[in-house]
Amino acid sequence: MNGLLTKPVNASSPQFQAQSSFPADKESLWTYPPSSDGWIWAHNALRAELQQMTLLIAHLGDRKLETWEVHSMRAWWACHELHVHDHHQNEDEIMTPEMATRINLPAKLTTDHQGLISRMEALKVLFSNLTSAKELFFAWSEYQVSMLPHLFEEEQIALPLLRAFFTPPRRPRWSARSSKWGSPRRSAPSSTGWAPQTPTPPTPTL
């Protein structure tokens, strides 16, 4: 894996096959492109939030924030933090364990989450003591530079493997466990109110 330069994985490589009874021969059964997959949509929602705050920090600069601005930015952060933690939880507790029953997944896909959480903890402290947007600049930049490559690596590695080893969803075999993907409280904040909730990703049939 090579961050934003990561190329699509060769899912047919023997190194990824965990069980001989489940070969990587199912990609052709999927009737929509990877770009239309719910996993991509969920990532795009996170990318939109990253861009929102990046633009806001640049716009507000180093001037002293009004009280209402501080409250708004803290509320935004609280929702973004929840959104990311829920997204990671869905991957770590639902998607990854299910995929691991058929696929030898690269460990980096999940170990990256710990580094991102550490950066988020640092940002949480900054948001709690915020007086100007400029105070967020360096920590936010580091967070974004870590998050964007991670999302892209998942899309170039995990998603192609998912589509190669699992058939398309014909019935909601995982729906009871993965319904949190579409839960209203997973909606993400926008600078003008609330963004549409993260769409429920298609879940492969076992």
RAFEN-V646714 format. One record per residue. PHI is phi in degrees with one decimal (NA if undefined). D_CENTER is the distance of its C-alpha to the mean C-alpha in whole Angstrom. Layout:
phi:PHI d_center:D_CENTER
phi:PHI d_center:D_CENTER
This chain:
phi:NA d_center:17
phi:-142.0 d_center:17
phi:57.1 d_center:14
phi:-72.3 d_center:15
phi:-100.1 d_center:18
phi:-62.2 d_center:16
phi:-93.3 d_center:18
phi:-55.5 d_center:18
phi:-70.5 d_center:19
phi:-87.3 d_center:22
phi:-64.5 d_center:21
phi:-81.6 d_center:25
phi:-62.2 d_center:25
phi:-57.9 d_center:27
phi:-62.5 d_center:25
phi:-92.4 d_center:22
phi:-81.1 d_center:24
phi:-87.8 d_center:25
phi:-136.6 d_center:27
phi:-64.7 d_center:30
phi:-78.4 d_center:30
phi:-127.1 d_center:27
phi:-77.9 d_center:27
phi:-88.4 d_center:24
phi:-129.0 d_center:26
phi:-112.4 d_center:24
phi:-55.4 d_center:22
phi:-66.7 d_center:25
phi:-81.9 d_center:25
phi:-79.1 d_center:22
phi:-95.0 d_center:23
phi:-132.7 d_center:20
phi:-73.5 d_center:19
phi:-54.9 d_center:15
phi:-63.6 d_center:14
phi:-98.4 d_center:15
phi:-75.0 d_center:13
phi:-62.3 d_center:11
phi:-64.1 d_center:8
phi:-65.0 d_center:8
phi:-60.4 d_center:9
phi:-61.5 d_center:6
phi:-66.3 d_center:4
phi:-63.8 d_center:8
phi:-63.7 d_center:8
phi:-67.1 d_center:6
phi:-61.4 d_center:8
phi:-62.6 d_center:11
phi:-66.5 d_center:11
phi:-58.9 d_center:11
phi:-66.0 d_center:14
phi:-56.5 d_center:16
phi:-70.0 d_center:16
phi:-59.9 d_center:17
phi:-66.6 d_center:20
phi:-67.3 d_center:21
phi:-60.5 d_center:22
phi:-65.7 d_center:24
phi:-69.3 d_center:26
phi:-78.8 d_center:27
phi:63.3 d_center:28
phi:-104.3 d_center:30
phi:-70.8 d_center:32
phi:-68.3 d_center:32
phi:-78.8 d_center:30
phi:-69.9 d_center:31
phi:-58.0 d_center:31
phi:-66.6 d_center:29
phi:-68.7 d_center:27
phi:-61.0 d_center:26
phi:-61.9 d_center:25
phi:-64.4 d_center:23
phi:-69.7 d_center:21
phi:-67.1 d_center:21
phi:-64.9 d_center:20
phi:-60.2 d_center:17
phi:-61.3 d_center:16
phi:-58.3 d_center:16
phi:-72.9 d_center:14
phi:-63.8 d_center:11
phi:-59.8 d_center:12
phi:-62.5 d_center:12
phi:-58.3 d_center:9
phi:-66.1 d_center:7
phi:-62.6 d_center:9
phi:-66.0 d_center:9
phi:-62.7 d_center:6
phi:-62.9 d_center:7
phi:-63.1 d_center:10
phi:-60.7 d_center:10
phi:-70.4 d_center:8
phi:-72.9 d_center:11
phi:-101.7 d_center:14
phi:-119.9 d_center:14
phi:-66.3 d_center:12
phi:-62.7 d_center:13
phi:-60.2 d_center:16
phi:-67.3 d_center:17
phi:-64.6 d_center:17
phi:-67.4 d_center:18
phi:-70.9 d_center:22
phi:-127.7 d_center:22
phi:-126.3 d_center:20
phi:-85.3 d_center:20
phi:-83.8 d_center:17
phi:-61.3 d_center:17
phi:-60.8 d_center:16
phi:-59.2 d_center:14
phi:-61.9 d_center:11
phi:-106.2 d_center:11
phi:-66.8 d_center:14
phi:-58.9 d_center:11
phi:-60.3 d_center:10
phi:-64.4 d_center:13
phi:-64.4 d_center:14
phi:-65.7 d_center:11
phi:-63.3 d_center:12
phi:-61.9 d_center:16
phi:-66.2 d_center:15
phi:-68.1 d_center:14
phi:-63.2 d_center:17
phi:-65.3 d_center:19
phi:-66.5 d_center:18
phi:-58.3 d_center:19
phi:-64.9 d_center:22
phi:-63.8 d_center:22
phi:-64.7 d_center:21
phi:-69.0 d_center:24
phi:-119.0 d_center:27
phi:-71.1 d_center:26
phi:-126.0 d_center:29
phi:-145.8 d_center:28
phi:-65.4 d_center:24
phi:-60.2 d_center:26
phi:-62.2 d_center:25
phi:-88.7 d_center:21
phi:-54.1 d_center:21
phi:-69.3 d_center:21
phi:-65.6 d_center:19
phi:-67.9 d_center:16
phi:-61.9 d_center:17
phi:-64.6 d_center:16
phi:-63.1 d_center:13
phi:-65.1 d_center:12
phi:-66.6 d_center:14
phi:-86.2 d_center:12
phi:-70.7 d_center:8
phi:-60.6 d_center:9
phi:-63.2 d_center:11
phi:-62.3 d_center:8
phi:-60.1 d_center:6
phi:-66.7 d_center:9
phi:-61.8 d_center:11
phi:-61.2 d_center:9
phi:-71.2 d_center:10
phi:-88.5 d_center:13
phi:-113.2 d_center:14
phi:-66.5 d_center:12
phi:-65.0 d_center:12
phi:-59.7 d_center:16
phi:-66.4 d_center:17
phi:-56.9 d_center:16
phi:-71.7 d_center:18
phi:-80.7 d_center:21
phi:-101.4 d_center:21
phi:-124.9 d_center:20
phi:-77.4 d_center:22
phi:-61.1 d_center:21
phi:-70.0 d_center:21
phi:-106.4 d_center:24
phi:-150.0 d_center:24
phi:-76.1 d_center:22
phi:-64.5 d_center:22
phi:-103.3 d_center:19
phi:-60.0 d_center:19
phi:-64.4 d_center:20
phi:-84.1 d_center:18
phi:-104.6 d_center:15
phi:-63.3 d_center:16
phi:-61.5 d_center:14
phi:-57.8 d_center:11
phi:-105.0 d_center:14
phi:-65.3 d_center:16
phi:-56.0 d_center:17
phi:-73.3 d_center:16
phi:-88.3 d_center:12
phi:-61.8 d_center:13
phi:-108.7 d_center:12
phi:-73.5 d_center:15
phi:-119.7 d_center:17
phi:-71.6 d_center:20
phi:-116.7 d_center:22
phi:153.0 d_center:21
phi:-133.8 d_center:18
phi:-81.0 d_center:16
phi:-57.5 d_center:16
phi:-65.7 d_center:14
phi:-61.2 d_center:10
phi:-66.3 d_center:12
phi:-70.3 d_center:13
phi:-74.8 d_center:12
phi:-59.8 d_center:15
phi:-113.7 d_center:16
phi:-63.3 d_center:18
phi:-79.8 d_center:22
phi:-71.2 d_center:23
